[in-house]
Amino acid sequence: MATFFLIIIYLAFISLGLPDSMLGAAWPIMRLDYGAPVETAGLLSMVVVGGTIISSLASSAVLQRLGTGKVTFISVAVTALALLGFSYSSSVIWLAVLALPLGLGAGSIDTGLNNYVATHYKAHHMSWLHCFWGIGAMLGPILMSGYISNGDSWRKGFLTVSLIQFALVFLLFVTLPLWKKTEKNGQGAVQPGEAAGPAGTERNVLKIKGVKLAMITFLFYSGVEATLGLWGSSFLVNAKDLSAATAAGWVSLYYGGITAGRLITGFITFKYSNQVLIRAGLVISLLGALVLALPLPAVFSLIGFILIGLGSAPIFPCMLHETPARFGKENSQKIMGYQMALAYTGGAFLPPMLGWIAARSTFMILPGAMIGFIVVMLMSSEQINTLMKKKLQHFK
């Protein structure tokens, strides 16, 4: 039964990743149909992220009331309807209206399923879960580019992904009666010796030592991932004199490094703890950022991008999986929502901020910003480890 549910969760995360990069892939064609300026895509993206942040913050109360199964079912249904609406939308205003439920649905799925896996499964499943998100994120643009290159409308791309989502909605509906039983009888993934001790249910989880540090780490992690993804090509073109096509290919290898790294991390978790993998990932990412910052031939930038991608791979899933172990299973659902909200906030606001500064100075600031973000993450992570060691000693 546990394996069956895991397959459903993996499928849900593929579907979660599918629409994430489709708007960007389709926008050059979409905007011509609507007569919209290029920057409108950024505004639509902000609406999606705004909805995701709202649903992440509200997820604890919603999940407690409805349960993970119902929330996942409703959220996937909402995103499927929003994508269906995208395929038939007649104006940018309608796209903006539909972008909100698209974000609301994504935040609830993300928070609910991450907490479910963190409390019911081992660490390797969390890494593979986010590897499947990467598969979905890669498949979305491939589907869209396939329709566009064949002379079909971008609308068919959104319609296809919508139908895929509706198929998952049907599967989730059929399995709804089993979710509650599994959640009630399932065993947590936190093993003896892993947890820092019983944290106890806390009404204000922000008072728990280490929670704010964890939120800061999530903020800057997403800042690194999204900033390098958004401005990596601009850095390579403007600072390293590469062609736009080559730059785009190198950035895709960065995402490939994250996806492949999470697949590999899943196997490494059998031998090493989350703490070790988080620390190793941060150090490798920092090394990659330093390579980007040094005045080396352009080919070293590719090495830097791949190193940051491989280093980033274990950080996010391992931090998520550590949440119940660090702060108690009783508090993990609410903390998971806060962490996801800060992650989306970092991905939404840090890249535009750096882009605004770079446009008024130079894209050479990108490696320095990456180094700064990663150093903050490393310091926060190590402080959390120190706090958890002290707490573990207290309960021994």
Secondary structure, DSSP 4 states (H G I P E B T S, - for coil): -HHHHHHHHHHHHHHHHGGGGHHHHHHHHHHHHHT--TTHHHHHHHHHHHHHHHHHHHHHHHHHHH-HHHHHHHHHHHHHHHHHHHHH--SHHHHHHHHHHHHHHHHHHHHHHHHHHHHHS-HHHHHHHHHHHHHHHHHHHHHHHHHHHTT--HHHHHHHHHHHHHHHHHHHHHHHHHHHHHHHHPPPSPPTTTS-S-----SSGGGSTTHHHHHHHHHHHHHHHHHHHHHHHHHHHHHS---HHHHHHHHHHHHHHHHHHHHHHHHHTTTS-HHHHHHHHHHHHHHHHHHHHS---THHHHHHHHHHHHHHHHHHHHHHHHHHHHH-HHHHHHHHHHHHHHHHHHHHHHHHHHHHHHHTS-TTHHHHHHHHHHHHHHHHHHHHHHHHHHHHHHH-
